[in-house]
Amino acid sequence: MSDICSLADQHCVPCHGGVPMLSQQEIEPLLATLKNNWMINQEGHLYKRYLFKDFMEAFNWAHGVALLAEEVGHHPDLTIAWGSCAVEIWTHKINGLTESDFVLAAKIEALYILRHKATP
């Protein structure tokens, strides 16, 4: 988890456009750092589906992610369903991935790990 922690300790940098999207060569090591079933979906966005025991657990998880996203000023798309919450991240201004997208994913992953270590 140390790779994820070091990425999660970084800050999301607001993008106002004009920032180049990451190349495939830049994406691969960042994705490898995330591990834990994060992937690049067909749209070229970071994506992960988290599983939960019921709708309310998924909803509460999404609420925690929303609070984190607001705190760092970088907002993923969240899709809540019974027993799952999908997280999709990309930098909207450039319709591509930046390092901040991976930082947010690492922060979300760290939050998940923290919450699930705290619950029996």
C-alpha positions in Angstrom: 0.0 0.0 0.0 3.0 2.4 0.3 2.9 3.3 -3.4 -0.8 4.1 -3.1 -0.1 6.2 0.1 2.6 8.2 -1.6 0.3 9.0 -4.5 -2.6 9.7 -2.1 -0.4 12.1 -0.2 -0.1 14.4 -3.2 -2.5 17.2 -4.0 -5.0 17.4 -6.9 -4.1 20.4 -9.0 -7.0 22.2 -10.6 -7.0 22.1 -14.4 -8.3 25.1 -16.3 -7.6 23.6 -19.7 -4.5 23.8 -21.8 -2.8 21.0 -19.8 -1.7 18.1 -21.9 -3.3 14.7 -21.2 -1.0 11.9 -20.1 0.4 9.6 -22.7 0.0 5.9 -22.5 3.6 5.6 -21.4 2.8 8.0 -18.5 -0.5 6.3 -17.6 0.9 2.7 -17.3 3.2 3.2 -14.2 0.5 5.3 -12.4 -2.1 2.7 -13.0 0.3 0.0 -11.8 0.7 2.0 -8.6 -3.0 2.1 -8.0 -3.4 -1.7 -8.3 -6.7 -3.0 -6.7 -8.7 -3.4 -9.9 -8.5 0.1 -11.2 -8.6 0.2 -14.9 -8.9 2.4 -17.9 -12.3 2.1 -19.5 -13.3 2.4 -23.1 -13.7 6.1 -22.8 -10.1 6.4 -21.5 -11.2 7.2 -18.0 -10.0 5.7 -14.7 -12.6 3.3 -13.4 -13.3 1.1 -10.5 -16.4 -0.6 -9.2 -16.6 -1.1 -5.4 -18.9 -3.8 -4.0 -20.9 -3.5 -0.8 -23.4 -5.6 1.2 -26.5 -3.4 0.3 -27.7 -0.2 -1.2 -27.2 2.0 1.9 -23.6 0.9 2.4 -22.9 1.8 -1.3 -24.8 5.1 -0.8 -22.8 6.0 2.4 -19.6 5.1 0.6 -20.5 7.4 -2.3 -21.3 10.2 0.2 -17.8 9.8 1.7 -16.2 10.0 -1.8 -18.3 13.1 -2.5 -17.0 14.8 0.6 -13.4 13.9 -0.3 -13.9 15.1 -3.9 -15.3 18.4 -2.7 -12.4 18.8 -0.3 -9.8 18.3 -3.0 -11.7 20.1 -5.7 -11.7 17.2 -8.2 -15.0 15.5 -8.9 -15.5 11.9 -10.2 -18.7 10.5 -11.6 -20.3 8.1 -9.2 -22.9 5.5 -10.1 -24.7 4.0 -7.1 -26.6 0.7 -7.5 -27.7 -1.9 -5.0 -24.5 -3.3 -3.6 -22.1 -1.3 -5.7 -20.7 2.1 -6.4 -18.7 2.7 -9.6 -16.1 5.5 -9.7 -15.1 7.1 -13.0 -12.4 9.8 -13.0 -11.0 12.0 -15.7 -10.2 15.7 -16.2 -13.2 17.1 -17.8 -11.5 20.3 -19.2 -9.2 18.2 -21.4 -11.4 15.1 -21.7 -8.4 13.0 -20.7 -6.3 11.9 -17.8 -3.8 14.0 -15.7 -1.8 13.0 -12.7 -4.4 14.6 -10.5 -6.9 11.9 -11.6 -4.5 9.2 -10.3 -4.0 11.2 -7.1 -7.8 11.3 -6.5 -8.1 7.6 -7.3 -5.4 6.9 -4.7 -7.1 9.1 -2.1 -10.4 7.2 -2.8 -8.6 3.8 -2.5 -7.0 4.9 0.8 -10.4 6.0 2.1 -11.9 2.6 1.2 -9.0 0.7 2.8 -9.3 2.9 6.0 -13.0 2.4 6.3 -12.9 -1.3 5.7 -10.1 -1.8 8.3 -12.3 0.1 10.8 -15.4 -2.1 10.3 -15.5 -5.7 11.4 
